[in-house]
Amino acid sequence: MNYPRSYRGSSEHKLSPVQFVPLSDSRNVTQEQLNLFQRIIGACTSPSKECRERGHQLLSQDPRIQEVMPLLTPFIYKSMCINIAEEKLKFLIFIMRMISALLSHPTLNLDRYIHLLIPGPVACLLADQISRNPGADDHWAVRMFANIIVSNIVERYKCTESTVIESYTKALEDEDKPLATLFGAVIGLGKMGSHAIRQWLFPKVEYIAGRIEPYLKPDMEMSSVGLNTVAAMNICDELVHICGPVLAEYKPTEDEILIGAFAFLGLTEEQHSE
């Protein structure tokens, strides 16, 4: 899967998000199609909520959307890349809402374009940072929105599943990545179904617990560790939410080292319920 460069650590792309990206090659595009494309982009990136809703309605219902997909999908891919690199959270939301609207279109054929739609949300989910002010912005909700989009794509296009899971497991195992990336990998695998949870997430619970436990000490004040504490709490909550139902139906065999690891989750779940 060809991910945006920003996910791979590039510091390129210095365009302002309001500029977005230049149009794709439009030599074979009619003026009517170009006008529709520009109308959609103008509406979906407008400061006006009403305008954006009209743009989303076009993307999710208008039968002419199929004709402008050769313009829309490169725009979406490049705009995701730019705005992840520039940590422009608002514009990331705008573009992902466009993807979500396209996925809800009842007759749109995305077969030729899915390779341009899925990398951006995956990169958003796993990026080190997607907001310039992560302490104030709710980037966790944006990552969860990206996760919903990816899981919807995977559900419709099973051919993408193995590559997406590979991206999640690599991010999960990378100790150099921040806890925000670990959070994305955990919730991403959690959306891949019980089989993926058992195969890829269960064996890593002990490792995950080791990474977040230092930030969950009862006597540690929030202000002393800041963002890592919030990240650790979010990861722990999601692990309980994801693994709990699957673990209730799954009996670990003796050769699997799970009991001790899940004891950590049980303790944390009890603390959160107090």
C-alpha positions in Angstrom: 0.0 0.0 0.0 1.4 3.4 -1.0 1.0 5.5 2.0 1.3 9.3 2.1 4.9 10.4 2.6 4.1 12.1 5.8 3.3 8.7 7.5 6.8 7.6 6.4 8.4 10.5 8.2 8.8 13.0 5.4 8.9 16.7 6.3 8.0 17.7 2.8 4.8 19.4 1.6 4.8 23.1 2.7 1.6 24.1 0.9 -1.1 25.7 2.9 -4.1 23.4 3.5 -6.4 26.0 2.0 -4.5 25.6 -1.3 -4.9 21.8 -1.1 -3.4 20.3 -4.3 -3.3 21.2 -7.9 -5.8 19.5 -10.2 -4.9 16.2 -11.7 -4.3 15.9 -15.4 -7.5 17.3 -16.9 -6.8 16.8 -20.6 -9.6 14.2 -20.9 -12.0 16.0 -18.6 -15.0 18.0 -19.9 -15.7 21.5 -18.7 -18.9 20.2 -17.1 -17.0 17.6 -15.1 -14.3 20.1 -14.1 -17.1 22.5 -12.9 -18.7 19.7 -10.8 -15.3 18.8 -9.3 -14.6 22.4 -8.3 -18.1 22.8 -7.0 -17.7 19.7 -4.8 -14.3 20.8 -3.5 -15.5 24.3 -2.8 -18.5 23.0 -0.9 -16.7 20.3 1.1 -14.0 22.6 2.3 -16.2 25.6 3.0 -16.2 27.2 6.4 -20.0 26.9 6.3 -21.4 23.7 7.7 -24.4 24.0 5.4 -22.2 24.2 2.4 -20.2 21.2 3.5 -23.4 19.2 4.0 -24.5 20.0 0.5 -21.1 18.9 -0.8 -21.4 15.6 1.1 -24.9 15.1 -0.3 -23.5 15.5 -3.8 -20.7 12.9 -3.1 -23.1 10.4 -1.6 -26.0 10.7 -4.0 -25.2 12.4 -7.3 -24.8 9.8 -10.2 -22.3 12.1 -11.9 -19.7 11.5 -9.2 -18.4 8.4 -11.1 -17.3 10.7 -13.9 -15.2 12.9 -11.7 -13.5 10.2 -9.7 -10.3 10.5 -11.7 -10.1 14.0 -10.3 -11.5 13.5 -6.9 -9.3 10.5 -5.7 -5.9 12.0 -6.5 -7.1 15.2 -4.8 -8.2 13.2 -1.7 -4.9 11.3 -1.5 -2.7 14.3 -1.9 -4.7 16.5 0.4 -4.6 13.8 3.2 -0.8 13.7 2.7 -0.4 17.4 2.9 -2.6 17.9 5.9 -1.1 15.1 7.9 2.3 16.5 7.3 1.2 20.0 8.2 -0.9 18.7 11.2 -4.0 20.5 10.1 -6.7 18.6 11.9 -9.7 20.6 10.6 -8.8 19.9 7.0 -8.1 16.2 7.7 -11.7 16.0 9.0 -13.0 17.7 5.9 -11.2 15.3 3.6 -12.1 12.2 5.5 -15.8 13.3 5.5 -15.5 13.3 1.7 -14.2 9.7 1.8 -17.0 8.7 4.1 -19.6 10.3 1.8 -18.2 8.5 -1.2 -18.4 5.2 0.6 -22.1 5.8 1.3 -22.9 6.3 -2.4 -25.3 3.5 -3.4 -24.1 3.0 -7.0 -20.6 4.4 -7.1 -17.9 1.9 -8.2 -14.7 2.4 -6.2 -12.8 -0.6 -7.5 -10.3 1.4 -9.5 -9.8 4.0 -6.8 -9.7 2.3 -3.5 -5.9 2.3 -3.5 -6.1 6.1 -3.4 -8.7 6.3 -0.7 -7.5 4.0 2.0 -3.8 5.1 2.6 -4.8 8.5 4.0 -7.1 7.3 6.8 -4.6 4.6 7.7 -1.8 7.2 7.9 -4.1 9.5 9.9 -4.8 6.7 12.3 -1.1 5.8 12.8 0.6 9.1 12.5 2.9 10.3 15.3 0.9 13.6 15.5 -2.0 15.0 13.5 -2.6 18.2 15.4 -0.4 21.1 16.3 -2.1 21.3 19.7 -2.7 17.7 20.7 -3.3 18.7 24.3 -6.3 20.7 23.4 -7.6 19.2 20.1 -9.6 16.0 20.3 -7.3 14.1 17.8 -8.3 10.9 19.5 -11.8 11.2 18.0 -10.4 12.0 14.6 -8.2 8.8 14.8 -11.3 6.9 15.7 -13.2 8.4 12.7 -10.3 7.4 10.5 -10.6 3.9 11.9 -14.2 3.6 11.1 -13.5 4.6 7.5 -10.7 2.1 7.1 -12.8 -0.7 8.6 -15.7 0.1 6.2 -13.3 -0.1 3.3 -11.8 -3.3 4.4 -15.3 -4.8 5.0 -16.2 -4.0 1.4 -12.8 -4.7 -0.2 -11.4 -7.8 1.6 -8.3 -7.7 -0.7 -7.1 -4.7 1.4 -7.3 -6.6 4.8 -3.9 -8.3 4.9 -2.1 -5.1 4.0 -4.0 -3.0 6.5 -3.4 -5.5 9.3 0.3 -5.6 8.4 0.4 -1.8 8.8 -1.2 -2.0 12.2 1.1 -4.8 13.5 4.2 -3.0 12.3 3.1 0.2 14.1 2.1 -1.8 17.2 5.6 -3.4 17.4 7.6 -0.2 16.8 8.8 0.9 20.2 10.1 4.1 18.7 6.6 5.2 17.9 4.7 7.4 20.4 1.7 6.2 22.3 -0.7 8.0 19.9 0.5 5.6 17.2 0.1 2.7 19.5 -3.5 3.8 20.2 -4.2 3.9 16.5 -2.8 0.4 16.0 -4.8 -1.0 18.9 -8.1 0.4 17.8 -7.3 -0.5 14.2 -6.8 -4.2 15.0 -9.9 -4.0 17.2 -12.0 -3.2 14.1 -10.6 -6.1 12.1 -12.8 -8.7 13.9 -12.3 -11.3 16.6 -9.9 -13.5 14.6 -7.5 -10.5 14.2 -7.9 -9.6 17.8 -7.0 -13.2 18.9 -4.2 -13.6 16.4 -2.5 -10.2 16.5 -3.7 -8.2 19.6 -3.9 -10.9 22.3 -0.2 -11.9 22.1 0.8 -8.2 22.3 -1.2 -7.3 25.4 1.7 -7.9 27.7 3.9 -5.7 25.6 1.3 -3.0 25.4 0.8 -3.1 29.2 4.5 -2.6 29.6 4.5 0.5 27.5 1.5 2.2 29.2 1.8 1.0 32.8 4.4 3.6 33.8 1.9 6.3 33.0 -1.0 4.7 34.9 0.5 4.7 38.4 -2.2 5.7 41.0 0.0 8.2 42.7 1.1 10.0 39.5 -0.5 13.3 38.9 -1.8 14.1 35.4 0.3 17.2 35.1 3.5 15.3 35.7 3.3 13.3 32.5 0.6 15.1 30.5 -0.1 13.7 27.0 1.4 10.3 27.7 -1.0 9.8 30.6 -4.0 10.6 28.4 -2.7 8.3 25.7 -2.1 5.5 28.2 -5.6 5.8 29.7 -7.2 5.8 26.2 -5.2 2.8 25.2 -6.2 0.9 28.3 -9.8 1.8 28.0 -9.8 0.6 24.3 -8.0 -2.6 25.2 -10.7 -3.5 27.8 -13.4 -2.6 25.4 -11.9 -4.6 22.5 -10.5 -7.6 24.2 -13.0 -8.1 27.0 -15.9 -9.5 24.9 -13.5 -11.7 22.8 -11.7 -13.0 25.9 -15.0 -13.9 27.5 -15.7 -16.4 24.6 -12.1 -17.5 24.2 -10.2 -20.0 26.3 -6.5 -19.5 26.1 -4.5 -22.7 25.8 -1.6 -23.4 28.2 1.0 -22.5 25.7 -0.2 -18.9 25.3 1.1 -16.4 27.8 -2.1 -14.4 28.3 -3.4 -14.8 31.8 -0.7 -12.6 33.4 -1.0 -10.0 30.7 -4.8 -9.8 31.0 -4.6 -9.5 34.8 -3.3 -6.0 34.2 -6.4 -5.2 32.2 -8.6 -6.6 34.8 -7.0 -4.5 37.5 -7.3 -1.4 35.4 -10.9 -2.1 34.5 -11.7 -2.4 38.2 -10.0 0.8 38.9 -11.9 2.6 36.2 -15.2 1.3 37.6 -14.6 2.7 41.1 
